[in-house]
Amino acid sequence: MKFSLDQLLRDKKIKWGNYARGVVNELLKLNYPLSGAQILVDTNFSTSGGLSSSAALELCLAYGLMALAKQPIDPETIAHACQRAENSNLVMSPCGFLDQAVITFAGKDKMVLLDFFPPVKTKLITASISKLSVKRVLDAVAALENNNVVKFGQLLNQSGKSALDLYGLDENTPELRYLMESAQKLDGVLGARNMGGGFSAIILALVKFDRFFNSFHRFF
């Protein structure tokens, strides 16, 4: 894939290249002095699976281009630029800010707590909405702070159940529900829930490493 910095047009054939075009376009809008570059993208990361692969690509490109330009990097500015790149006419994916924010602010042996409240006008029920929407998250934070992984796993199960039963995030993909419910029954699995939109049938599981793999091989 090859494109000019002066002609950033949407490619209808090599669609993943539009993510690169979008990032370049947003950085240029911020007046960063970008120059030409030869970039190799090499990964074993699963794509189109709800694991934030597009945001990962965007951030890698942005940080790489900024390093080549020897420009100072403000993490929040770059993260928002990458979100705008994905929302732009080049990519046309109406994503939120979660993926880019987590990739930007996360680190080894760390977890990120983010607060998103949609700009929806409410009247008398605002306080109740806020309380209900974050209670499980705050309970999960408390469980981790107290090193209570069993409680955290239970909350993970509850989160997955509500995502599928109340919000329909399985996208009519029975394989996802099967994987999640099967994983929750395995010895060594403390909790499991869906990841992404649901159509990819990918789950996140909290496991006790040794016990899990013994039961995994027996089950499958």
WODA-V615399 format. One record per residue. RES is the residue in one small letter. SS is DSSP state (hx for helix, st for strand, lp for the rest). PHI is phi as a letter, one per 20 degrees, with the letter a starting at -180 (none if undefined). Layout:
res:RES ss:SS phi:PHI
res:RES ss:SS phi:PHI
This chain:
res:m ss:lp phi:none
res:k ss:lp phi:b
res:f ss:lp phi:b
res:s ss:st phi:e
res:l ss:lp phi:f
res:d ss:lp phi:e
res:q ss:st phi:b
res:l ss:lp phi:e
res:l ss:lp phi:d
res:r ss:lp phi:f
res:d ss:lp phi:e
res:k ss:lp phi:e
res:k ss:lp phi:e
res:i ss:lp phi:e
res:k ss:lp phi:f
res:w ss:lp phi:f
res:g ss:hx phi:f
res:n ss:hx phi:f
res:y ss:hx phi:f
res:a ss:hx phi:f
res:r ss:hx phi:f
res:g ss:hx phi:f
res:v ss:hx phi:f
res:v ss:hx phi:g
res:n ss:hx phi:f
res:e ss:hx phi:f
res:l ss:hx phi:f
res:l ss:hx phi:f
res:k ss:hx phi:f
res:l ss:lp phi:e
res:n ss:lp phi:m
res:y ss:lp phi:e
res:p ss:lp phi:e
res:l ss:lp phi:f
res:s ss:lp phi:c
res:g ss:lp phi:f
res:a ss:lp phi:b
res:q ss:lp phi:d
res:i ss:lp phi:c
res:l ss:lp phi:d
res:v ss:lp phi:d
res:d ss:lp phi:c
res:t ss:lp phi:b
res:n ss:lp phi:d
res:f ss:lp phi:f
res:s ss:lp phi:f
res:t ss:lp phi:d
res:s ss:lp phi:l
res:g ss:lp phi:c
res:g ss:lp phi:m
res:l ss:lp phi:d
res:s ss:lp phi:m
res:s ss:hx phi:f
res:s ss:hx phi:f
res:a ss:hx phi:f
res:a ss:hx phi:f
res:l ss:hx phi:f
res:e ss:hx phi:g
res:l ss:hx phi:f
res:c ss:hx phi:f
res:l ss:hx phi:f
res:a ss:hx phi:f
res:y ss:hx phi:f
res:g ss:hx phi:f
res:l ss:hx phi:f
res:m ss:hx phi:f
res:a ss:hx phi:f
res:l ss:hx phi:f
res:a ss:lp phi:e
res:k ss:lp phi:l
res:q ss:lp phi:d
res:p ss:lp phi:f
res:i ss:lp phi:d
res:d ss:lp phi:e
res:p ss:hx phi:g
res:e ss:hx phi:f
res:t ss:hx phi:f
res:i ss:hx phi:f
res:a ss:hx phi:f
res:h ss:hx phi:f
res:a ss:hx phi:f
res:c ss:hx phi:f
res:q ss:hx phi:f
res:r ss:hx phi:f
res:a ss:hx phi:f
res:e ss:hx phi:f
res:n ss:hx phi:f
res:s ss:lp phi:f
res:n ss:lp phi:f
res:l ss:lp phi:f
res:v ss:lp phi:d
res:m ss:lp phi:m
res:s ss:lp phi:d
res:p ss:lp phi:f
res:c ss:lp phi:f
res:g ss:lp phi:e
res:f ss:lp phi:d
res:l ss:hx phi:g
res:d ss:hx phi:f
res:q ss:hx phi:f
res:a ss:hx phi:f
res:v ss:hx phi:f
res:i ss:hx phi:f
res:t ss:hx phi:f
res:f ss:hx phi:e
res:a ss:lp phi:f
res:g ss:lp phi:b
res:k ss:lp phi:f
res:d ss:lp phi:m
res:k ss:lp phi:c
res:m ss:lp phi:c
res:v ss:lp phi:d
res:l ss:lp phi:d
res:l ss:lp phi:d
res:d ss:lp phi:d
res:f ss:lp phi:d
res:f ss:lp phi:c
res:p ss:lp phi:f
res:p ss:lp phi:f
res:v ss:lp phi:d
res:k ss:lp phi:f
res:t ss:lp phi:c
res:k ss:lp phi:d
res:l ss:lp phi:f
res:i ss:lp phi:e
res:t ss:hx phi:g
res:a ss:hx phi:f
res:s ss:hx phi:f
res:i ss:hx phi:g
res:s ss:hx phi:f
res:k ss:hx phi:f
res:l ss:hx phi:f
res:s ss:hx phi:f
res:v ss:hx phi:d
res:k ss:hx phi:g
res:r ss:hx phi:f
res:v ss:hx phi:f
res:l ss:hx phi:f
res:d ss:hx phi:f
res:a ss:hx phi:f
res:v ss:hx phi:f
res:a ss:hx phi:f
res:a ss:hx phi:f
res:l ss:hx phi:f
res:e ss:hx phi:f
res:n ss:lp phi:e
res:n ss:lp phi:l
res:n ss:lp phi:e
res:v ss:hx phi:f
res:v ss:hx phi:f
res:k ss:hx phi:f
res:f ss:hx phi:f
res:g ss:hx phi:f
res:q ss:hx phi:f
res:l ss:hx phi:f
res:l ss:hx phi:f
res:n ss:hx phi:f
res:q ss:hx phi:f
res:s ss:hx phi:f
res:g ss:hx phi:f
res:k ss:hx phi:f
res:s ss:hx phi:f
res:a ss:hx phi:f
res:l ss:hx phi:e
res:d ss:hx phi:f
res:l ss:lp phi:e
res:y ss:lp phi:d
res:g ss:lp phi:m
res:l ss:lp phi:f
res:d ss:lp phi:e
res:e ss:lp phi:l
res:n ss:lp phi:l
res:t ss:lp phi:d
res:p ss:hx phi:f
res:e ss:hx phi:f
res:l ss:hx phi:f
res:r ss:hx phi:f
res:y ss:hx phi:f
res:l ss:hx phi:f
res:m ss:hx phi:f
res:e ss:hx phi:f
res:s ss:hx phi:f
res:a ss:hx phi:f
res:q ss:hx phi:f
res:k ss:hx phi:e
res:l ss:lp phi:f
res:d ss:lp phi:f
res:g ss:lp phi:n
res:v ss:st phi:e
res:l ss:st phi:e
res:g ss:st phi:a
res:a ss:st phi:b
res:r ss:st phi:b
res:n ss:st phi:f
res:m ss:st phi:c
res:g ss:lp phi:m
res:g ss:lp phi:f
res:g ss:lp phi:o
res:f ss:lp phi:f
res:s ss:lp phi:e
res:a ss:lp phi:l
res:i ss:st phi:d
res:i ss:st phi:c
res:l ss:st phi:d
res:a ss:st phi:c
res:l ss:st phi:e
res:v ss:st phi:c
res:k ss:lp phi:e
res:f ss:hx phi:g
res:d ss:hx phi:f
res:r ss:hx phi:f
res:f ss:hx phi:f
res:f ss:hx phi:f
res:n ss:hx phi:f
res:s ss:hx phi:f
res:f ss:hx phi:f
res:h ss:hx phi:f
res:r ss:hx phi:f
res:f ss:hx phi:f
res:f ss:lp phi:d
